[in-house]
Amino acid sequence: MERIQMQRIIDGIRYDTEKATVIAHDVYWDGHNWERYGRNMWLYRTPNGRYFTVRGTLWQGERDTLTPVSPEEARRLYERLPEHEVPYEEAFPHITIQDA
């Protein structure tokens, strides 16, 4: 599934995939296809430091969605999504990483 271009205004804030950076996603070749059961997710960070997800679907009757997420939820999604486009420190510059 190709990256989805989308723009939404939610609570007076414009989220735009063209102006934000993809920091993580689940689009990868599994030996058969690129889609995860007909659905994919991309996690974005805006130039102003806000996070949002775009969920794409190939299923009839479902729609692609754009959803703002908190920094904490974005961090959890980043750690769960298998493909990272930027390093953790760049995706979350406000978080201090601790060694185990």
N, C-alpha and C positions, 0 to 999 in steps of 0.2 A: 504494500500500500504506500503510495507516495504521500509526502507531507502535505497536510491540508492547510490552505491559506484561509484565515478566518479573522474577522474583526468583530468585537462586541463591546458595547458600553454597558457596564454593570455598576450600579450605585454611583453613577457619574464618572466612572473611570473607564477609559478606553484601553482595551486589551487588543493587541494587534500582532499576529504571528510574523508579519513582515518586519516589525520593528523590534521584536524580542529575540532572544537567543535560546535555541533548543539546548537544554543542558543534559537531558536524558530521555530515553525512549525504549520501547520494546520491539522495534522493527529490526529483525535479524533473520537470516536464512537458517531454517531448521532442517534443511535437507529436502524439504518438500515445497515450502512456500515462505513468504515474508509475513503473512498475516497470522495473528494469534486467534484462531477460530473466528476469523472475519472481523476482528476488532484490534485496534492498536491505540497506544497512548503516547503522547509527547508531553514532556514537562518543560516549560519555558520560564525564563527570567527576563523581566522588562528592564530597560535602561534605568528606571527608577527603583529597581530592586523588588518589585512585586513578582509573585509567582502565579502561574496558572497552568492548567492542563488542557489539552485538546484530545478528545477521544474520537477516533474515526471508526466508522462501521461500514461493512459491505452488506449488511443484512437489510432486506426490504422491511420497511415499516419503522426502522430506527433512524435517528438523525445524528450527525456529528455534533459534538457539544464542546463548548469552551467554558471552563469553570475556574474562577479564582480559588487559590488555596493559600493557607497560612504558611509562613516560613517553616514551621515545625512539620506540617503535613508535606510540604515540598521536600524537606530533608528525608522524611520517611520514604516518600516515593522514589527519590533519587537512589537511596540505598537498596530499594527493592527492584527498580528497573535494571535490566541487564546491560543496556548500552549507555555509556556516558560520553557526551560530546565535549565536556569541559571538566577539568579536575575539580574535586570536592571544594578545595580552598577558593577557587574562582567562583563556583556556583553559590557558595555560602560564605562570603567574606566576613560576615559578622559572627561566625561560629568559631570558637577555639577548639581545635581537635586535641584530645588527650590520648596519651599512650596507655595501653592496658597495663 
